[in-house]
C-alpha cells in the first residue's frame, strides 16, 4: 500500500510502436493505487508525433493531465528502452525543462545475495525526478531507443507522487523543525530525524555491520530549484519510490543533504550504527551512503551542502575510527578504495557529478573536523600528490592526477638535474599522451614488437611511452593518422577531438548535444552528445562546450578517470 505521505498515481501507457509514420498511437490506462486516493481514472487516447524518418528523433506524447497535483514523477521502462524524457506544467500551462531519466543500473541497489536484493525491482525503473508543483506531464522517447524493436505495444508506466500535500491530503505541507543533534558526540551535526520528515517504517528488520570504514557520496539527480519547504517532501518521495517501485526495504541512503545544508536521517537503524544501505551494490556493507539532493553533473553543489557533507563525514569517521584521508580494502572488486569516495568510483555511473572533483576538500575538512584520529593512521594507498612539485593537495584535479600517475595512464616530467617531477597541469594535452591514456584505460596490450614504421613522426625516442600504445589503438580501430601519413603526437588535442576519442574507445551510443556552440552536422557532433549524455565531460559553461578549445592535462586526467573508472593502486 502507498504511504499517507506519498500520493502515488500509476499511469500505464501502452505505446504502439509501428513502422515509421507520421503518428504513433499511445493508449493510456491510468489507475490510482493508494490508501487515501482510491479512484479510477478514465482511459484516455493520446498520440505520439514522429517525424516520419527511418529513425525519428523522438516519439512524444500529448500532454497528460494527472488527476492529482504532483511534485515528483518516475517511470517503469519496457525491455529495450533505457531512457525517457519528461517535462511538466502547472495549471498556467507553462512547460518546464525536459528531464532525461535513465534505467537504474544494477550497481545502484542492494548487495547481491541479501534478502533485500531478492525483492529488488529497481532495474525496471528510472529514478524519480522532483519537478515542483505540476498538474500535467509530457513524455518523449528518443527515436534511437526504438531502433531494432519489433512492432507492437511497449508499456511504459508513469508514477506521479504528491509529496507536499498539493492535493490537500494529510501531508498538508507540514513544517519541519530541526531539534538535533541525534547522537551523543562532540562532532554530531544537527539532523532532521525520520519522524520529523515523515518517514515510513522499515519493511522488516535493518541489517548492521560492526565496522564502518567507507563513505560513498551520491547525488539524487532531478531539479536543483527546490525550496527549503519542499526538501522534506523530496526525501519522502525518494523513500516512497525506493520502497514501492524498487522493492527495497527502506530509503537506500543512510543520510541525505539538501542544497541549503540541512541533513536528513535516511535508512532506519540509527545514525550511530553501521546500518547496511542500498546505494552502491557490492559496497553497502560497512559503508555509509550520503546523497546530496539535486543534479550536479553540469553545475557544482552549493557550499552549504559541502559543509554539511564534511560535518557528517567527520562525525562518522570519529565515531567509527577511520581516517577520511585513508584507503580501505574491498573484496567486491578486490581493490583498495579511498575511505571517502564518489559513487562513480565504485560503480558505472556519472554520480555524484562535479562533487567528485571536490572529494579532496571533503577528505581534508573531515580529517580536520574529526575529534578522533585513528591510531593506525592511513591504511595505505597513495600518500600525496607532492610527488609533483606543481600539484598541491588542494588542486581541483588532485585525485585524478594521482590516479593517472599511479596507473601509468598519463606520465609526468622529471625536472632536469633533480629528483623532482612536474605534471604540468595547465599545459595542453597532446595527441600522443591521449593515445596512451585511452589505450591504458581500455586495457589494450601495447604492441611492443609491432609499432615501428607505422608513422614517420613516431620514432625510437618514443619507443617506451608512446609508440606501442598508438599501434594498439590503431589495431583496435580507435584512431588513425592524417592523410599525409603522419600521426602528429605532439599536436594539442581539442575538446571535440577528445570527445571522438572516447566515443570510439567506449563504443558510446550517439546522442544529440544540447550545447549552442556545437552545430548539427559538425564532424564531432554525435560524439560530443554521447560523452555529455554519459556525464563523462561537461561544457565550459552550462550552454557551451568549447569544441575548439584545447584540453588541459589536469582536466584530461579527471576525464580519463571518469571514462574508464581508473583506480589508484
KEZA-654548 format. One record per residue (C-alpha): residue in three letters; residue number from 1; x, y, z. Coordinates in steps of 0.02 Angstrom, whole numbers, m for minus. Layout:
// residues N
> ala|NUM|X|Y|Z
...
// end
This chain:
// residues 569
> unk|1|0|0|0
> unk|2|57|176|m33
> unk|3|105|292|109
> unk|4|m11|425|176
> unk|5|132|545|141
> unk|6|163|498|m39
> unk|7|12|502|m152
> unk|8|55|389|m296
> unk|9|m31|376|m463
> unk|10|18|234|m577
> unk|11|m14|277|m758
> unk|12|13|132|m877
> unk|13|38|190|m1056
> unk|14|40|59|m1192
> unk|15|147|130|m1332
> unk|16|102|57|m1500
> unk|17|265|66|m1596
> unk|18|234|39|m1779
> unk|19|346|61|m1932
> unk|20|392|244|m1962
> unk|21|239|351|m1989
> unk|22|178|524|m1952
> unk|23|80|468|m1798
> unk|24|111|333|m1668
> unk|25|m37|296|m1556
> unk|26|m25|284|m1367
> unk|27|m159|213|m1257
> unk|28|m153|273|m1076
> unk|29|m231|163|m944
> unk|30|m214|262|m782
> unk|31|m251|179|m616
> unk|32|m237|256|m444
> unk|33|m165|142|m311
> unk|34|m162|224|m140
> unk|35|m233|206|34
> unk|36|m314|376|30
> unk|37|m339|413|m155
> unk|38|m426|258|m222
> unk|39|m508|323|m379
> unk|40|m506|257|m556
> unk|41|m454|372|m695
> unk|42|m541|354|m864
> unk|43|m438|288|m1007
> unk|44|m377|424|m1125
> unk|45|m314|407|m1302
> unk|46|m154|500|m1339
> unk|47|m38|521|m1487
> unk|48|149|520|m1504
> unk|49|207|626|m1650
> unk|50|355|563|m1752
> unk|51|449|641|m1896
> unk|52|415|502|m2019
> unk|53|601|472|m2042
> unk|54|678|299|m2039
> unk|55|738|340|m1864
> unk|56|628|479|m1792
> unk|57|714|598|m1673
> unk|58|585|558|m1541
> unk|59|410|495|m1508
> unk|60|318|622|m1399
> unk|61|152|606|m1310
> unk|62|17|735|m1299
> unk|63|6|822|m1129
> unk|64|m60|702|m997
> unk|65|m168|780|m862
> unk|66|m140|697|m693
> unk|67|m294|677|m583
> unk|68|m199|750|m435
> unk|69|m68|888|m419
> unk|70|105|811|m401
> unk|71|286|856|m368
> unk|72|385|701|m424
> unk|73|373|582|m571
> unk|74|464|424|m623
> unk|75|440|281|m746
> unk|76|442|93|m768
> unk|77|526|51|m934
> unk|78|496|m95|m1051
> unk|79|637|m206|m1114
> unk|80|738|m121|m1249
> unk|81|701|57|m1191
> unk|82|831|127|m1071
> unk|83|781|309|m1057
> unk|84|636|430|m1070
> unk|85|620|617|m1060
> unk|86|485|707|m964
> unk|87|429|885|m937
> unk|88|290|954|m830
> unk|89|173|1103|m820
> unk|90|56|1178|m693
> unk|91|m117|1250|m715
> unk|92|m42|1400|m804
> unk|93|11|1288|m949
> unk|94|193|1344|m945
> unk|95|306|1195|m978
> unk|96|467|1172|m878
> unk|97|630|1099|m944
> unk|98|647|921|m1009
> unk|99|724|795|m889
> unk|100|807|639|m955
> unk|101|781|486|m845
> unk|102|880|326|m870
> unk|103|852|148|m813
> unk|104|925|114|m641
> unk|105|1088|17|m651
> unk|106|1112|m149|m561
> unk|107|1256|m71|m465
> unk|108|1143|58|m383
> unk|109|1048|m50|m259
> unk|110|1062|m187|m126
> unk|111|1208|m307|m113
> unk|112|1185|m469|m209
> unk|113|1130|m618|m106
> unk|114|1039|m517|26
> unk|115|855|m532|67
> unk|116|829|m355|3
> unk|117|909|m399|m164
> unk|118|786|m543|m185
> unk|119|645|m415|m195
> unk|120|742|m288|m299
> unk|121|642|m223|m449
> unk|122|743|m64|m473
> unk|123|815|m111|m644
> unk|124|640|m99|m718
> unk|125|629|84|m668
> unk|126|707|255|m682
> unk|127|740|358|m528
> unk|128|603|486|m492
> unk|129|634|670|m528
> unk|130|574|815|m423
> unk|131|480|937|m535
> unk|132|399|1060|m415
> unk|133|213|1093|m420
> unk|134|134|1015|m576
> unk|135|m32|952|m640
> unk|136|16|876|m808
> unk|137|164|797|m894
> unk|138|227|752|m1067
> unk|139|335|603|m1112
> unk|140|462|584|m1250
> unk|141|555|426|m1302
> unk|142|712|453|m1407
> unk|143|693|376|m1580
> unk|144|855|281|m1560
> unk|145|783|188|m1411
> unk|146|659|105|m1528
> unk|147|780|50|m1665
> unk|148|778|m138|m1686
> unk|149|623|m165|m1580
> unk|150|482|m266|m1655
> unk|151|322|m176|m1699
> unk|152|193|m195|m1564
> unk|153|150|m123|m1396
> unk|154|278|m62|m1271
> unk|155|210|m23|m1099
> unk|156|283|122|m1001
> unk|157|213|155|m828
> unk|158|223|330|m755
> unk|159|207|361|m569
> unk|160|171|536|m504
> unk|161|188|573|m319
> unk|162|110|710|m215
> unk|163|242|728|m79
> unk|164|193|901|m16
> unk|165|6|888|6
> unk|166|m30|983|m154
> unk|167|m197|894|m168
> unk|168|m249|943|8
> unk|169|m210|772|83
> unk|170|m142|733|256
> unk|171|36|790|216
> unk|172|m28|969|209
> unk|173|143|1050|191
> unk|174|183|1015|373
> unk|175|330|1112|445
> unk|176|494|1026|484
> unk|177|587|1080|640
> unk|178|767|1036|674
> unk|179|794|982|855
> unk|180|959|882|836
> unk|181|1087|827|873
> unk|182|1030|647|870
> unk|183|1189|568|940
> unk|184|1299|595|1091
> unk|185|1460|650|1008
> unk|186|1550|816|1010
> unk|187|1552|824|821
> unk|188|1373|763|792
> unk|189|1287|876|666
> unk|190|1108|937|682
> unk|191|995|815|591
> unk|192|812|810|536
> unk|193|756|643|606
> unk|194|648|515|516
> unk|195|497|559|622
> unk|196|519|743|580
> unk|197|519|718|392
> unk|198|379|589|398
> unk|199|468|425|361
> unk|200|381|259|342
> unk|201|441|112|446
> unk|202|574|m7|380
> unk|203|499|m159|295
> unk|204|568|m300|402
> unk|205|722|m278|512
> unk|206|877|m174|467
> unk|207|1046|m259|444
> unk|208|1202|m197|530
> unk|209|1390|m207|505
> unk|210|1503|m176|655
> unk|211|1645|m95|560
> unk|212|1610|59|453
> unk|213|1761|121|356
> unk|214|1691|186|191
> unk|215|1586|338|143
> unk|216|1506|338|m30
> unk|217|1449|510|m90
> unk|218|1300|522|m210
> unk|219|1180|647|m287
> unk|220|996|609|m312
> unk|221|978|695|m483
> unk|222|824|798|m527
> unk|223|791|983|m505
> unk|224|907|1097|m407
> unk|225|774|1231|m388
> unk|226|677|1164|m239
> unk|227|643|1271|m86
> unk|228|681|1234|97
> unk|229|498|1195|124
> unk|230|497|1067|m17
> unk|231|655|973|35
> unk|232|574|858|163
> unk|233|443|810|34
> unk|234|581|759|m87
> unk|235|652|643|46
> unk|236|479|568|72
> unk|237|460|544|m115
> unk|238|628|458|m132
> unk|239|585|339|9
> unk|240|416|300|m69
> unk|241|498|263|m237
> unk|242|636|155|m162
> unk|243|508|51|m65
> unk|244|357|42|m181
> unk|245|439|44|m352
> unk|246|612|m27|m322
> unk|247|550|m152|m193
> unk|248|680|m105|m63
> unk|249|654|m114|125
> unk|250|679|73|153
> unk|251|760|226|76
> unk|252|929|171|8
> unk|253|1038|312|77
> unk|254|1096|324|257
> unk|255|1091|514|254
> unk|256|1031|648|132
> unk|257|1085|830|122
> unk|258|987|968|37
> unk|259|1061|1116|m56
> unk|260|1038|1227|96
> unk|261|1147|1115|205
> unk|262|1007|1030|302
> unk|263|1048|850|349
> unk|264|912|715|347
> unk|265|920|546|431
> unk|266|898|412|299
> unk|267|884|225|320
> unk|268|812|164|485
> unk|269|926|87|615
> unk|270|1014|235|696
> unk|271|1146|353|632
> unk|272|1272|294|763
> unk|273|1266|115|698
> unk|274|1331|30|541
> unk|275|1163|15|452
> unk|276|1179|m78|286
> unk|277|1102|29|149
> unk|278|1055|5|m34
> unk|279|1154|136|m129
> unk|280|1309|52|m205
> unk|281|1292|m134|m241
> unk|282|1441|m231|m177
> unk|283|1493|m90|m61
> unk|284|1342|m68|53
> unk|285|1406|m174|197
> unk|286|1521|m73|309
> unk|287|1488|87|214
> unk|288|1389|246|239
> unk|289|1294|317|90
> unk|290|1264|505|91
> unk|291|1172|590|m52
> unk|292|1155|774|m99
> unk|293|981|815|m164
> unk|294|995|882|m342
> unk|295|1087|853|m505
> unk|296|1268|910|m509
> unk|297|1331|840|m674
> unk|298|1335|1013|m755
> unk|299|1343|1128|m603
> unk|300|1431|1116|m437
> unk|301|1340|1090|m273
> unk|302|1318|1241|m158
> unk|303|1450|1268|m23
> unk|304|1317|1242|111
> unk|305|1296|1063|50
> unk|306|1485|1034|55
> unk|307|1492|1099|234
> unk|308|1354|978|286
> unk|309|1443|834|197
> unk|310|1607|873|285
> unk|311|1524|886|456
> unk|312|1433|720|434
> unk|313|1585|627|368
> unk|314|1694|697|508
> unk|315|1570|637|638
> unk|316|1557|462|563
> unk|317|1746|450|549
> unk|318|1767|494|733
> unk|319|1626|378|784
> unk|320|1693|225|692
> unk|321|1878|265|697
> unk|322|1927|276|514
> unk|323|2038|403|427
> unk|324|1944|510|299
> unk|325|2107|527|202
> unk|326|2148|342|203
> unk|327|2100|191|99
> unk|328|2011|28|133
> unk|329|2012|m142|51
> unk|330|1852|m206|m28
> unk|331|1831|m384|m88
> unk|332|1693|m346|m214
> unk|333|1819|m289|m343
> unk|334|1974|m336|m246
> unk|335|2044|m160|m249
> unk|336|2082|m29|m120
> unk|337|1967|122|m124
> unk|338|1978|286|m32
> unk|339|1878|292|129
> unk|340|1784|443|62
> unk|341|1740|405|m118
> unk|342|1614|451|m252
> unk|343|1482|331|m318
> unk|344|1562|327|m490
> unk|345|1725|266|m412
> unk|346|1637|105|m361
> unk|347|1507|92|m499
> unk|348|1467|130|m681
> unk|349|1383|300|m662
> unk|350|1412|487|m675
> unk|351|1354|510|m494
> unk|352|1391|622|m400
> unk|353|1440|736|m545
> unk|354|1554|881|m506
> unk|355|1554|839|m322
> unk|356|1685|709|m367
> unk|357|1805|849|m410
> unk|358|1799|912|m231
> unk|359|1813|748|m137
> unk|360|1989|802|m92
> unk|361|1912|950|2
> unk|362|1788|838|92
> unk|363|1927|720|147
> unk|364|2035|863|207
> unk|365|1895|950|301
> unk|366|1827|789|376
> unk|367|2000|747|442
> unk|368|2018|921|519
> unk|369|1844|920|596
> unk|370|1851|744|666
> unk|371|1883|739|854
> unk|372|1967|570|845
> unk|373|2119|522|742
> unk|374|2138|335|710
> unk|375|2292|265|796
> unk|376|2341|165|644
> unk|377|2345|315|526
> unk|378|2312|299|340
> unk|379|2281|122|280
> unk|380|2392|129|127
> unk|381|2359|189|m48
> unk|382|2427|349|m119
> unk|383|2516|459|5
> unk|384|2519|631|m76
> unk|385|2521|722|m239
> unk|386|2681|805|m179
> unk|387|2769|687|m299
> unk|388|2730|827|m422
> unk|389|2801|994|m368
> unk|390|2669|1087|m468
> unk|391|2514|996|m399
> unk|392|2458|1044|m224
> unk|393|2349|933|m115
> unk|394|2207|1058|m137
> unk|395|2218|1064|m327
> unk|396|2050|1043|m412
> unk|397|2103|886|m507
> unk|398|2220|820|m372
> unk|399|2143|647|m351
> unk|400|2132|613|m537
> unk|401|2313|665|m565
> unk|402|2368|544|m430
> unk|403|2264|406|m511
> unk|404|2327|429|m689
> unk|405|2505|437|m623
> unk|406|2489|276|m523
> unk|407|2402|183|m665
> unk|408|2533|249|m789
> unk|409|2395|320|m899
> unk|410|2473|495|m903
> unk|411|2655|521|m860
> unk|412|2744|667|m779
> unk|413|2906|756|m824
> unk|414|3066|747|m724
> unk|415|3144|915|m683
> unk|416|3317|918|m763
> unk|417|3458|889|m641
> unk|418|3343|847|m494
> unk|419|3242|702|m424
> unk|420|3083|806|m432
> unk|421|2938|786|m552
> unk|422|2811|901|m634
> unk|423|2640|857|m703
> unk|424|2619|1024|m794
> unk|425|2431|1029|m759
> unk|426|2394|1187|m859
> unk|427|2487|1128|m1014
> unk|428|2387|1070|m1165
> unk|429|2367|882|m1183
> unk|430|2438|817|m1346
> unk|431|2377|677|m1460
> unk|432|2516|560|m1407
> unk|433|2477|574|m1222
> unk|434|2292|547|m1254
> unk|435|2329|393|m1359
> unk|436|2425|316|m1215
> unk|437|2290|362|m1087
> unk|438|2150|286|m1191
> unk|439|2249|127|m1226
> unk|440|2284|105|m1040
> unk|441|2103|143|m997
> unk|442|2041|14|m1121
> unk|443|2164|m115|m1055
> unk|444|2244|m140|m1226
> unk|445|2407|m235|m1238
> unk|446|2543|m120|m1307
> unk|447|2617|m177|m1473
> unk|448|2796|m186|m1410
> unk|449|2860|m281|m1562
> unk|450|2747|m208|m1696
> unk|451|2743|m20|m1690
> unk|452|2895|43|m1783
> unk|453|2871|110|m1958
> unk|454|2686|144|m1941
> unk|455|2706|334|m1932
> unk|456|2864|429|m1980
> unk|457|2842|552|m1837
> unk|458|2827|416|m1704
> unk|459|3009|365|m1684
> unk|460|3129|270|m1572
> unk|461|3137|409|m1444
> unk|462|2956|368|m1405
> unk|463|2979|179|m1402
> unk|464|2934|152|m1220
> unk|465|2799|277|m1179
> unk|466|2705|306|m1341
> unk|467|2734|204|m1499
> unk|468|2667|35|m1439
> unk|469|2510|117|m1370
> unk|470|2472|211|m1530
> unk|471|2491|48|m1627
> unk|472|2371|m40|m1508
> unk|473|2239|95|m1536
> unk|474|2261|88|m1724
> unk|475|2237|m100|m1725
> unk|476|2082|m80|m1616
> unk|477|2008|41|m1744
> unk|478|2002|186|m1621
> unk|479|2120|307|m1708
> unk|480|2209|334|m1872
> unk|481|2339|452|m1939
> unk|482|2322|603|m2053
> unk|483|2309|588|m2243
> unk|484|2493|632|m2260
> unk|485|2539|476|m2161
> unk|486|2589|565|m2000
> unk|487|2514|546|m1827
> unk|488|2570|713|m1755
> unk|489|2589|653|m1575
> unk|490|2641|825|m1512
> unk|491|2488|914|m1581
> unk|492|2375|989|m1446
> unk|493|2211|894|m1429
> unk|494|2049|992|m1447
> unk|495|1895|959|m1341
> unk|496|1793|899|m1490
> unk|497|1932|778|m1540
> unk|498|1938|713|m1362
> unk|499|1751|675|m1371
> unk|500|1776|572|m1529
> unk|501|1922|478|m1450
> unk|502|1809|425|m1306
> unk|503|1656|397|m1415
> unk|504|1750|264|m1512
> unk|505|1850|192|m1368
> unk|506|1697|166|m1258
> unk|507|1579|120|m1401
> unk|508|1454|250|m1342
> unk|509|1283|269|m1418
> unk|510|1260|426|m1524
> unk|511|1166|567|m1439
> unk|512|1120|746|m1480
> unk|513|1215|876|m1378
> unk|514|1125|1023|m1301
> unk|515|1267|1148|m1320
> unk|516|1233|1302|m1426
> unk|517|1410|1303|m1500
> unk|518|1400|1125|m1571
> unk|519|1304|1139|m1735
> unk|520|1213|990|m1807
> unk|521|1315|913|m1946
> unk|522|1484|954|m1870
> unk|523|1613|815|m1876
> unk|524|1611|781|m1690
> unk|525|1425|819|m1659
> unk|526|1366|645|m1609
> unk|527|1523|608|m1508
> unk|528|1503|766|m1403
> unk|529|1321|720|m1370
> unk|530|1373|545|m1319
> unk|531|1502|598|m1190
> unk|532|1382|731|m1125
> unk|533|1244|602|m1105
> unk|534|1359|486|m1008
> unk|535|1415|626|m891
> unk|536|1597|599|m940
> unk|537|1629|779|m985
> unk|538|1538|942|m960
> unk|539|1542|1104|m1057
> unk|540|1648|1256|m1023
> unk|541|1483|1332|m967
> unk|542|1306|1263|m946
> unk|543|1267|1308|m1129
> unk|544|1436|1297|m1218
> unk|545|1552|1151|m1248
> unk|546|1702|1247|m1316
> unk|547|1739|1120|m1454
> unk|548|1895|1204|m1523
> unk|549|1974|1240|m1354
> unk|550|2122|1129|m1308
> unk|551|2116|1002|m1169
> unk|552|2224|1039|m1018
> unk|553|2322|897|m939
> unk|554|2237|912|m769
> unk|555|2063|916|m847
> unk|556|2108|766|m954
> unk|557|2163|668|m801
> unk|558|1990|686|m724
> unk|559|1904|645|m888
> unk|560|2006|486|m914
> unk|561|1975|428|m735
> unk|562|1787|454|m758
> unk|563|1779|373|m928
> unk|564|1875|214|m885
> unk|565|1844|201|m698
> unk|566|2031|202|m662
> unk|567|2079|160|m483
> unk|568|2238|214|m395
> unk|569|2344|71|m334
// end
